[in-house]
Amino acid sequence: MTAFFTYAGLLAQTPAPKPPVPQVIPITDAEKWIAFSPILLFLLITCLVFFKLKKDKVSLKDLLLDKDANVQIEIEKTKQTEAFLAASPESQQAMKEASATLNNTSDSNTEKPNTSVSRFLAFISGLVSVGLACVLTTFAIWNYFDVNVFPDLNNLVGVLLTLGIGVVPYAFNKVTTAAK
């Protein structure tokens, strides 16, 4: 009999109420514009910067030149000119002949400016990290408008820190040139 009442008691209990299914509310056009605004702002700023650079006739190559190395080259040329002027006339004549022979064998167009690879890597990784931040912000806003919950983006810290590695060679070059 006890088994009967226990079994009847289990059947008599009402199941726990299920939470209501949330009503899906479609994302409005205003929310879509707000969600995509970080990407649109990033693209607008990038286009304006490149347009301004093109208008001022500044190329990306000029921005990536290592001006410190060019200054060092100019200092060396100045030292060589001072040594040339301080030399005896016979030595000056011999240096002129050697210089003329060297200039005839080497093409003047082969002289290329010192481009900084570390500066290029810093530029690219900075551009990618800002673009990624805009995309993640757009995703978080869209998800909030869609589900009313911000996504947990804490696991992406490693990715953002990895993009920061592109700045390390440029920073290392700057520190070593400052230490000289």
MDTraj code that builds the backbone (N, CA, C; nanometers):
import mdtraj as md
import numpy as np

residues = "MET THR ALA PHE PHE THR TYR ALA GLY LEU LEU ALA GLN THR PRO ALA PRO LYS PRO PRO VAL PRO GLN VAL ILE PRO ILE THR ASP ALA GLU LYS TRP ILE ALA PHE SER PRO ILE LEU LEU PHE LEU LEU ILE THR CYS LEU VAL PHE PHE LYS LEU LYS LYS ASP LYS VAL SER LEU LYS ASP LEU LEU LEU ASP LYS ASP ALA ASN VAL GLN ILE GLU ILE GLU LYS THR LYS GLN THR GLU ALA PHE LEU ALA ALA SER PRO GLU SER GLN GLN ALA MET LYS GLU ALA SER ALA THR LEU ASN ASN THR SER ASP SER ASN THR GLU LYS PRO ASN THR SER VAL SER ARG PHE LEU ALA PHE ILE SER GLY LEU VAL SER VAL GLY LEU ALA CYS VAL LEU THR THR PHE ALA ILE TRP ASN TYR PHE ASP VAL ASN VAL PHE PRO ASP LEU ASN ASN LEU VAL GLY VAL LEU LEU THR LEU GLY ILE GLY VAL VAL PRO TYR ALA PHE ASN LYS VAL THR THR ALA ALA LYS".split()
xyz = np.array([
    [0.0802, -0.1171, 0.0000],
    [0.0000, 0.0000, 0.0000],
    [0.0864, 0.1262, 0.0000],
    [0.1943, 0.1190, 0.0720],
    [0.2850, 0.2334, 0.0750],
    [0.3386, 0.2616, -0.0644],
    [0.3671, 0.1551, -0.1347],
    [0.4189, 0.1733, -0.2714],
    [0.3142, 0.2386, -0.3591],
    [0.1877, 0.2023, -0.3359],
    [0.0813, 0.2624, -0.4153],
    [0.0709, 0.4119, -0.3898],
    [0.0751, 0.4529, -0.2634],
    [0.0625, 0.5963, -0.2319],
    [0.1845, 0.6750, -0.2790],
    [0.3002, 0.6111, -0.2690],
    [0.4215, 0.6795, -0.3158],
    [0.4131, 0.7003, -0.4664],
    [0.3707, 0.5941, -0.5364],
    [0.3582, 0.6047, -0.6814],
    [0.2501, 0.7051, -0.7181],
    [0.1391, 0.7050, -0.6467],
    [0.0316, 0.7996, -0.6743],
    [0.0750, 0.9406, -0.6405],
    [0.1580, 0.9553, -0.5357],
    [0.2090, 1.0870, -0.4975],
    [0.3029, 1.1423, -0.6044],
    [0.3826, 1.0561, -0.6642],
    [0.4725, 1.1005, -0.7710],
    [0.3936, 1.1450, -0.8927],
    [0.2871, 1.0736, -0.9209],
    [0.2058, 1.1092, -1.0367],
    [0.1226, 1.2333, -1.0103],
    [0.0897, 1.2550, -0.8841],
    [0.0041, 1.3683, -0.8512],
    [0.0801, 1.5010, -0.8570],
    [0.2137, 1.4950, -0.8445],
    [0.2903, 1.6198, -0.8482],
    [0.2852, 1.6789, -0.9882],
    [0.2647, 1.8068, -0.9898],
    [0.2632, 1.8738, -1.1191],
    [0.4070, 1.9055, -1.1591],
    [0.4373, 1.8923, -1.2847],
    [0.5746, 1.9213, -1.3276],
    [0.6052, 2.0700, -1.3087],
    [0.7331, 2.0980, -1.2926],
    [0.7750, 2.2373, -1.2747],
    [0.7399, 2.3151, -1.4009],
    [0.6937, 2.4361, -1.3798],
    [0.6551, 2.5138, -1.4982],
    [0.7772, 2.5468, -1.5844],
    [0.7592, 2.5332, -1.7111],
    [0.8670, 2.5638, -1.8036],
    [0.8700, 2.7150, -1.8275],
    [0.9899, 2.7690, -1.8372],
    [0.9951, 2.9129, -1.8626],
    [0.9370, 2.9433, -1.9999],
    [0.8703, 3.0534, -2.0107],
    [0.8101, 3.0854, -2.1403],
    [0.9183, 3.1101, -2.2453],
    [0.8911, 3.0704, -2.3644],
    [0.9834, 3.0917, -2.4752],
    [0.9797, 3.2405, -2.5103],
    [1.0981, 3.3042, -2.5110],
    [1.0961, 3.4474, -2.5409],
    [1.0476, 3.4734, -2.6832],
    [0.9746, 3.5775, -2.6951],
    [0.9211, 3.6167, -2.8249],
    [1.0339, 3.6775, -2.9076],
    [1.0515, 3.6276, -3.0255],
    [1.1566, 3.6787, -3.1133],
    [1.1102, 3.8107, -3.1731],
    [1.1883, 3.9140, -3.1443],
    [1.1579, 4.0463, -3.1984],
    [1.2639, 4.0759, -3.3041],
    [1.2239, 4.0970, -3.4252],
    [1.3239, 4.1212, -3.5294],
    [1.3988, 4.2526, -3.5035],
    [1.5216, 4.2551, -3.5506],
    [1.6062, 4.3738, -3.5348],
    [1.5550, 4.4812, -3.6295],
    [1.5381, 4.6001, -3.5766],
    [1.4869, 4.7102, -3.6583],
    [1.5999, 4.7671, -3.7435],
    [1.5613, 4.8497, -3.8404],
    [1.6616, 4.9113, -3.9277],
    [1.7529, 5.0053, -3.8503],
    [1.6975, 5.0766, -3.7537],
    [1.7796, 5.1673, -3.6725],
    [1.8828, 5.0875, -3.5930],
    [1.8440, 4.9738, -3.5393],
    [1.9377, 4.8903, -3.4650],
    [2.0460, 4.8334, -3.5564],
    [2.0088, 4.8010, -3.6802],
    [2.1092, 4.7530, -3.7759],
    [2.2124, 4.8616, -3.8035],
    [2.1664, 4.9852, -3.8228],
    [2.2593, 5.0966, -3.8482],
    [2.3491, 5.1195, -3.7276],
    [2.2932, 5.1114, -3.6086],
    [2.3733, 5.1297, -3.4870],
    [2.4761, 5.0173, -3.4742],
    [2.4337, 4.8949, -3.5048],
    [2.5248, 4.7814, -3.4923],
    [2.6404, 4.7914, -3.5920],
    [2.6125, 4.8355, -3.7138],
    [2.7175, 4.8435, -3.8151],
    [2.7951, 4.9747, -3.8122],
    [2.7593, 5.0645, -3.7225],
    [2.8269, 5.1940, -3.7185],
    [2.9773, 5.1853, -3.6894],
    [3.0276, 5.0942, -3.6037],
    [3.1734, 5.0883, -3.5853],
    [3.2487, 5.0532, -3.7134],
    [3.1949, 4.9584, -3.7906],
    [3.2607, 4.9212, -3.9160],
    [3.2526, 5.0359, -4.0159],
    [3.1365, 5.0990, -4.0245],
    [3.1222, 5.2114, -4.1170],
    [3.2146, 5.3268, -4.0788],
    [3.2270, 5.3529, -3.9509],
    [3.3155, 5.4589, -3.9041],
    [3.4617, 5.4257, -3.9349],
    [3.5012, 5.3011, -3.9140],
    [3.6375, 5.2579, -3.9451],
    [3.6678, 5.2735, -4.0942],
    [3.5751, 5.2292, -4.1787],
    [3.5958, 5.2420, -4.3232],
    [3.5992, 5.3886, -4.3671],
    [3.5134, 5.4706, -4.3085],
    [3.5114, 5.6128, -4.3416],
    [3.6430, 5.6803, -4.3043],
    [3.6913, 5.6546, -4.1844],
    [3.8176, 5.7157, -4.1408],
    [3.9343, 5.6660, -4.2258],
    [3.9372, 5.5371, -4.2559],
    [4.0441, 5.4822, -4.3389],
    [4.0433, 5.5448, -4.4781],
    [3.9256, 5.5565, -4.5386],
    [3.9157, 5.6189, -4.6710],
    [3.9562, 5.7657, -4.6668],
    [3.9140, 5.8381, -4.5636],
    [3.9510, 5.9797, -4.5529],
    [4.1020, 5.9975, -4.5365],
    [4.1646, 5.9115, -4.4576],
    [4.3093, 5.9215, -4.4387],
    [4.3819, 5.8936, -4.5693],
    [4.3437, 5.7872, -4.6396],
    [4.4104, 5.7565, -4.7654],
    [4.3818, 5.8618, -4.8720],
    [4.2613, 5.9178, -4.8738],
    [4.2295, 6.0250, -4.9678],
    [4.3137, 6.1486, -4.9393],
    [4.3283, 6.1833, -4.8106],
    [4.4087, 6.2994, -4.7721],
    [4.5554, 6.2771, -4.8079],
    [4.6056, 6.1578, -4.7873],
    [4.7441, 6.1279, -4.8233],
    [4.7649, 6.1375, -4.9745],
    [4.6679, 6.0881, -5.0501],
    [4.6793, 6.0941, -5.1955],
    [4.6704, 6.2389, -5.2432],
    [4.5846, 6.3176, -5.1799],
    [4.5696, 6.4585, -5.2170],
    [4.6983, 6.5359, -5.1900],
    [4.7649, 6.5058, -5.0792],
    [4.8901, 6.5712, -5.0448],
    [5.0105, 6.5077, -5.1139],
    [4.9854, 6.4105, -5.1996],
    [5.0889, 6.3394, -5.2751],
    [5.1919, 6.2744, -5.1828],
    [5.1409, 6.2146, -5.0772],
    [5.2245, 6.1386, -4.9855],
    [5.1909, 5.9916, -5.0074],
    [5.2919, 5.9150, -5.0389],
    [5.2659, 5.7725, -5.0608],
    [5.2877, 5.6956, -4.9311],
    [5.2298, 5.5788, -4.9261],
    [5.2457, 5.4930, -4.8096],
    [5.3924, 5.4535, -4.7952],
    [5.4620, 5.4433, -4.9069],
    [5.6042, 5.4097, -4.9052],
    [5.6843, 5.5173, -4.8322],
    [5.6480, 5.6433, -4.8534],
    [5.7174, 5.7524, -4.7852],
    [5.6959, 5.7471, -4.6346],
    [5.5781, 5.7054, -4.5936],
    [5.5496, 5.6976, -4.4507],
    [5.6244, 5.5833, -4.3832],
    [5.6561, 5.4810, -4.4599],
    [5.7226, 5.3649, -4.4030],
    [5.8748, 5.3744, -4.4102],
    [5.9278, 5.4840, -4.4647],
    [6.0723, 5.5008, -4.4726],
    [6.1307, 5.5180, -4.3332],
    [6.2471, 5.4613, -4.3146],
    [6.3170, 5.4754, -4.1871],
    [6.4025, 5.6009, -4.1951],
    [6.3506, 5.7094, -4.1434],
    [6.4183, 5.8375, -4.1533],
    [6.5445, 5.8429, -4.0688],
    [6.5502, 5.7666, -3.9606],
    [6.6697, 5.7636, -3.8769],
    [6.7886, 5.7080, -3.9543],
    [6.7649, 5.6045, -4.0341],
    [6.8734, 5.5464, -4.1141],
    [6.9186, 5.6455, -4.2208],
    [6.8234, 5.7189, -4.2811],
    [6.8611, 5.8185, -4.3815],
    [6.9422, 5.9315, -4.3195],
    [6.9094, 5.9699, -4.1975],
    [6.9868, 6.0732, -4.1276],
    [7.1279, 6.0215, -4.1006],
    [7.1419, 5.8959, -4.0625],
    [7.2739, 5.8376, -4.0388],
    [7.3562, 5.8355, -4.1673],
    [7.2924, 5.8058, -4.2793],
    [7.3627, 5.8044, -4.4077],
    [7.4122, 5.9445, -4.4419],
    [7.3296, 6.0449, -4.4187],
    [7.3691, 6.1833, -4.4459],
    [7.4853, 6.2260, -4.3560],
    [7.4843, 6.1841, -4.2303],
    [7.5945, 6.2162, -4.1388],
    [7.7239, 6.1532, -4.1881],
    [7.7149, 6.0277, -4.2349],
    [7.8339, 5.9606, -4.2882],
    [7.8863, 6.0320, -4.4135],
    [7.7951, 6.0766, -4.4992],
    [7.8373, 6.1493, -4.6197],
    [7.9054, 6.2804, -4.5818],
    [7.8524, 6.3466, -4.4802],
    [7.9131, 6.4716, -4.4342],
    [8.0525, 6.4464, -4.3782],
    [8.0696, 6.3396, -4.3019],
    [8.2015, 6.3049, -4.2483],
    [8.2989, 6.2740, -4.3609],
    [8.2519, 6.2032, -4.4637],
    [8.3381, 6.1710, -4.5767],
    [8.3787, 6.2978, -4.6510],
    [8.2870, 6.3919, -4.6675],
    [8.3186, 6.5177, -4.7354],
    [8.4198, 6.5979, -4.6548],
    [8.4031, 6.6013, -4.5218],
    [8.4992, 6.6722, -4.4368],
    [8.6374, 6.6077, -4.4458],
    [8.6437, 6.4749, -4.4470],
    [8.7713, 6.4051, -4.4596],
    [8.8332, 6.4322, -4.5965],
    [8.7498, 6.4393, -4.6987],
    [8.7980, 6.4676, -4.8341],
    [8.8596, 6.6069, -4.8412],
    [8.7927, 6.7052, -4.7806],
    [8.8428, 6.8423, -4.7841],
    [8.9689, 6.8590, -4.6993],
    [8.9839, 6.7772, -4.5972],
    [9.1009, 6.7860, -4.5117],
    [9.2215, 6.7135, -4.5705],
    [9.2022, 6.6325, -4.6727],
    [9.3100, 6.5540, -4.7327],
    [9.3964, 6.6422, -4.8231],
    [9.5151, 6.5894, -4.8548],
    [9.6064, 6.6624, -4.9431],
    [9.5522, 6.6643, -5.0856],
    [9.5958, 6.7584, -5.1705],
    [9.5452, 6.7667, -5.3086],
    [9.5674, 6.6388, -5.3893],
    [9.6814, 6.5687, -5.3661],
    [9.7063, 6.4442, -5.4404],
    [9.6049, 6.3375, -5.4010],
    [9.5754, 6.3319, -5.2700],
    [9.4786, 6.2340, -5.2219],
    [9.3387, 6.2673, -5.2735],
    [9.3080, 6.3979, -5.2808],
    [9.1778, 6.4392, -5.3323],
    [9.1617, 6.3972, -5.4779],
    [9.2687, 6.4129, -5.5566],
    [9.2630, 6.3736, -5.6973],
    [9.2409, 6.2230, -5.7097],
    [9.3111, 6.1441, -5.6276],
    [9.2953, 5.9982, -5.6316],
    [9.1535, 5.9585, -5.5896],
    [9.0974, 6.0292, -5.4877],
    [8.9610, 5.9987, -5.4431],
    [8.8593, 6.0348, -5.5501],
    [8.8821, 6.1446, -5.6238],
    [8.7899, 6.1836, -5.7316],
    [8.7886, 6.0785, -5.8411],
    [8.9105, 6.0291, -5.8771],
    [8.9178, 5.9262, -5.9812],
    [8.8479, 5.7971, -5.9369],
    [8.8705, 5.7598, -5.8111],
    [8.8057, 5.6383, -5.7599],
    [8.6545, 5.6567, -5.7551],
    [8.6110, 5.7756, -5.7155],
    [8.4673, 5.8041, -5.7097],
    [8.4052, 5.8017, -5.8485],
    [8.4756, 5.8580, -5.9480],
    [8.4244, 5.8573, -6.0852],
    [8.4134, 5.7150, -6.1378],
    [8.5141, 5.6338, -6.1089],
    [8.5114, 5.4942, -6.1524],
    [8.3955, 5.4207, -6.0846],
    [8.3753, 5.4471, -5.9554],
    [8.2664, 5.3815, -5.8814],
    [8.1308, 5.4258, -5.9334],
    [8.1153, 5.5543, -5.9653],
    [7.9871, 5.6045, -6.0153],
    [7.9558, 5.5508, -6.1543],
    [8.0594, 5.5254, -6.2360],
    [8.0361, 5.4700, -6.3698],
    [7.9910, 5.3248, -6.3630],
    [8.0399, 5.2512, -6.2654],
    [8.0045, 5.1093, -6.2579],
    [7.8710, 5.0867, -6.1885],
    [7.8333, 5.1752, -6.0984],
    [7.7059, 5.1549, -6.0280],
    [7.6000, 5.2473, -6.0853],
    [7.4813, 5.1963, -6.0978],
    [7.3698, 5.2737, -6.1511],
    [7.3108, 5.3589, -6.0394],
    [7.2822, 5.4843, -6.0687],
    [7.2275, 5.5735, -5.9659],
    [7.0835, 5.5358, -5.9292],
    [7.0150, 5.4644, -6.0149],
    [6.8770, 5.4249, -5.9858],
    [6.8686, 5.3079, -5.8884],
    [6.9836, 5.2399, -5.8666],
    [6.9797, 5.1252, -5.7765],
    [6.9750, 5.1686, -5.6310],
    [7.0029, 5.2957, -5.6039],
    [6.9973, 5.3438, -5.4660],
    [6.8510, 5.3509, -5.4242],
    [6.8179, 5.2686, -5.3285],
    [6.6792, 5.2688, -5.2827],
    [6.6751, 5.3169, -5.1387],
    [6.5678, 5.3822, -5.1031],
    [6.5598, 5.4338, -4.9662],
    [6.5464, 5.3208, -4.8656],
    [6.5858, 5.3514, -4.7451],
    [6.5769, 5.2539, -4.6365],
    [6.4327, 5.2401, -4.5914],
    [6.3698, 5.1313, -4.6308],
    [6.2333, 5.1091, -4.5840],
    [6.2389, 5.0295, -4.4552],
    [6.1491, 5.0590, -4.3669],
    [6.1471, 4.9943, -4.2360],
    [6.0429, 4.8831, -4.2372],
    [6.0912, 4.7613, -4.2326],
    [5.9997, 4.6465, -4.2295],
    [5.9255, 4.6439, -4.0967],
    [5.9934, 4.6801, -3.9891],
    [5.9273, 4.6785, -3.8586],
    [5.8158, 4.7825, -3.8534],
    [5.8377, 4.8972, -3.9182],
    [5.7326, 4.9992, -3.9225],
    [5.6142, 4.9493, -4.0049],
    [5.6421, 4.8758, -4.1134],
    [5.5356, 4.8192, -4.1960],
    [5.4558, 4.7161, -4.1167],
    [5.5265, 4.6297, -4.0416],
    [5.4567, 4.5300, -3.9596],
    [5.3708, 4.5968, -3.8523],
    [5.4227, 4.7034, -3.7916],
    [5.3449, 4.7746, -3.6907],
    [5.2211, 4.8375, -3.7541],
    [5.2362, 4.8922, -3.8750],
    [5.1233, 4.9531, -3.9450],
    [5.0165, 4.8484, -3.9768],
    [5.0581, 4.7360, -4.0329],
    [4.9629, 4.6313, -4.0716],
    [4.8945, 4.5717, -3.9484],
    [4.9716, 4.5391, -3.8442],
    [4.9094, 4.4789, -3.7262],
    [4.8182, 4.5791, -3.6553],
    [4.8539, 4.7067, -3.6574],
    [4.7654, 4.8082, -3.5991],
    [4.6361, 4.8199, -3.6762],
    [4.6474, 4.8200, -3.8083],
    [4.5283, 4.8286, -3.8928],
    [4.4381, 4.7073, -3.8723],
    [4.4966, 4.5894, -3.8651],
    [4.4179, 4.4676, -3.8462],
    [4.3534, 4.4655, -3.7074],
    [4.4279, 4.5084, -3.6051],
    [4.3706, 4.5041, -3.4700],
    [4.2572, 4.6048, -3.4538],
    [4.2693, 4.7233, -3.5145],
    [4.1586, 4.8200, -3.5078],
    [4.0385, 4.7678, -3.5863],
    [4.0622, 4.7081, -3.7027],
    [3.9530, 4.6489, -3.7805],
    [3.8852, 4.5359, -3.7055],
    [3.9649, 4.4517, -3.6398],
    [3.9077, 4.3414, -3.5624],
    [3.8272, 4.3943, -3.4445],
    [3.8765, 4.4988, -3.3801],
    [3.8018, 4.5578, -3.2685],
    [3.6676, 4.6126, -3.3165],
    [3.6662, 4.6729, -3.4353],
    [3.5393, 4.7235, -3.4900],
    [3.4428, 4.6100, -3.5216],
    [3.4941, 4.5019, -3.5759],
    [3.4087, 4.3865, -3.6073],
    [3.3536, 4.3243, -3.4788],
    [3.4369, 4.3115, -3.3765],
    [3.3903, 4.2541, -3.2498],
    [3.2868, 4.3445, -3.1828],
    [3.3072, 4.4751, -3.1931],
    [3.2088, 4.5677, -3.1370],
    [3.0762, 4.5551, -3.2107],
    [3.0834, 4.5441, -3.3423],
    [2.9617, 4.5257, -3.4209],
    [2.8912, 4.3965, -3.3822],
    [2.9675, 4.2902, -3.3660],
    [2.9083, 4.1626, -3.3257],
    [2.8408, 4.1731, -3.1896],
    [2.9079, 4.2391, -3.0932],
    [2.8518, 4.2515, -2.9586],
    [2.7228, 4.3340, -2.9598],
    [2.7223, 4.4426, -3.0356],
    [2.6007, 4.5257, -3.0427],
    [2.4876, 4.4486, -3.1097],
    [2.5187, 4.3799, -3.2192],
    [2.4164, 4.3026, -3.2913],
    [2.3603, 4.1943, -3.2001],
    [2.4478, 4.1250, -3.1283],
    [2.4024, 4.0189, -3.0390],
    [2.3161, 4.0753, -2.9267],
    [2.3511, 4.1932, -2.8779],
    [2.2693, 4.2547, -2.7730],
    [2.1311, 4.2903, -2.8263],
    [2.1252, 4.3450, -2.9459],
    [1.9947, 4.3783, -3.0035],
    [1.9140, 4.2529, -3.0362],
    [1.9806, 4.1445, -3.0706],
    [1.9118, 4.0224, -3.1109],
    [1.8656, 3.9400, -2.9907],
    [1.9522, 3.9214, -2.8906],
    [1.9237, 3.8312, -2.7804],
    [1.9158, 3.9038, -2.6454],
    [1.9457, 4.0301, -2.6416],
    [1.9497, 4.1114, -2.5197],
    [2.0568, 4.0650, -2.4209],
    [2.1642, 4.0085, -2.4715],
    [2.2767, 3.9653, -2.3884],
    [2.4057, 3.9984, -2.4638],
    [2.5017, 4.0603, -2.3924],
    [2.6317, 4.0827, -2.4534],
    [2.7087, 3.9512, -2.4538],
    [2.7779, 3.9196, -2.5629],
    [2.8537, 3.7945, -2.5669],
    [2.9784, 3.8039, -2.4784],
    [3.0256, 3.6884, -2.4340],
    [3.1468, 3.6828, -2.3531],
    [3.2663, 3.6807, -2.4477],
    [3.3356, 3.7924, -2.4559],
    [3.4490, 3.8049, -2.5475],
    [3.5833, 3.7954, -2.4746],
    [3.5827, 3.7486, -2.3515],
    [3.7064, 3.7395, -2.2735],
    [3.8059, 3.6413, -2.3337],
    [3.7585, 3.5431, -2.4062],
    [3.8488, 3.4442, -2.4656],
    [3.9262, 3.5006, -2.5846],
    [3.8879, 3.6164, -2.6336],
    [3.9563, 3.6753, -2.7479],
    [4.0735, 3.7646, -2.7085],
    [4.1024, 3.7730, -2.5809],
    [4.2150, 3.8553, -2.5348],
    [4.3453, 3.8034, -2.5955],
    [4.3593, 3.6733, -2.6032],
    [4.4801, 3.6146, -2.6626],
    [4.4997, 3.6550, -2.8072],
    [4.3923, 3.6623, -2.8820],
    [4.4008, 3.7026, -3.0227],
    [4.4450, 3.8479, -3.0330],
    [4.3866, 3.9344, -2.9519],
    [4.4233, 4.0760, -2.9565],
    [4.5668, 4.0977, -2.9109],
    [4.6125, 4.0230, -2.8112],
    [4.7513, 4.0339, -2.7681],
    [4.8470, 3.9818, -2.8746],
    [4.8058, 3.8792, -2.9470],
    [4.8882, 3.8271, -3.0548],
    [4.9057, 3.9311, -3.1647],
    [4.8020, 4.0065, -3.1933],
    [4.8155, 4.1129, -3.2926],
    [4.9107, 4.2220, -3.2445],
    [4.9220, 4.2384, -3.1153],
    [5.0152, 4.3369, -3.0614],
    [5.1609, 4.2985, -3.0817],
    [5.1876, 4.1725, -3.1124],
    [5.3248, 4.1285, -3.1354],
    [5.3840, 4.1986, -3.2578],
    [5.3005, 4.2400, -3.3516],
    [5.3509, 4.3091, -3.4706],
    [5.4179, 4.4417, -3.4392],
    [5.3899, 4.4973, -3.3228],
    [5.4486, 4.6254, -3.2840],
    [5.5846, 4.6052, -3.2176],
    [5.6131, 4.4854, -3.1704],
    [5.7354, 4.4591, -3.0956],
    [5.8621, 4.4880, -3.1771],
    [5.8758, 4.4447, -3.3034],
    [5.9998, 4.4766, -3.3761],
    [6.0220, 4.6273, -3.3918],
    [5.9172, 4.7006, -3.4186],
    [5.9298, 4.8460, -3.4336],
    [5.9719, 4.9099, -3.3014],
    [5.9110, 4.8670, -3.1926],
    [5.9475, 4.9207, -3.0611],
    [6.0920, 4.8844, -3.0261],
    [6.1327, 4.7624, -3.0598],
    [6.2700, 4.7198, -3.0328],
    [6.3688, 4.8048, -3.1121],
    [6.3390, 4.8316, -3.2401],
    [6.4272, 4.9162, -3.3214],
    [6.4367, 5.0565, -3.2631],
    [6.3252, 5.1113, -3.2184],
    [6.3260, 5.2460, -3.1622],
    [6.4059, 5.2516, -3.0324],
    [6.3941, 5.1488, -2.9492],
    [6.4677, 5.1464, -2.8230],
    [6.6175, 5.1335, -2.8488],
    [6.6551, 5.0489, -2.9441],
    [6.7979, 5.0317, -2.9716],
    [6.8590, 5.1568, -3.0344],
    [6.7840, 5.2263, -3.1213],
    [6.8389, 5.3498, -3.1784],
    [6.8444, 5.4610, -3.0742],
    [6.7529, 5.4599, -2.9787],
    [6.7567, 5.5604, -2.8728],
    [6.8721, 5.5336, -2.7764],
    [6.9085, 5.4067, -2.7594],
    [7.0172, 5.3717, -2.6686],
    [7.1541, 5.4053, -2.7280],
    [7.1629, 5.4209, -2.8594],
    [7.2922, 5.4499, -2.9232],
    [7.3403, 5.5863, -2.8946],
])
top = md.Topology()
chain = top.add_chain()
for i, resn in enumerate(residues, 1):
    res = top.add_residue(resn, chain, resSeq=i)
    for name in ("N", "CA", "C"):
        top.add_atom(name, md.element.get_by_symbol(name[0]), res)
traj = md.Trajectory(xyz[None], top)
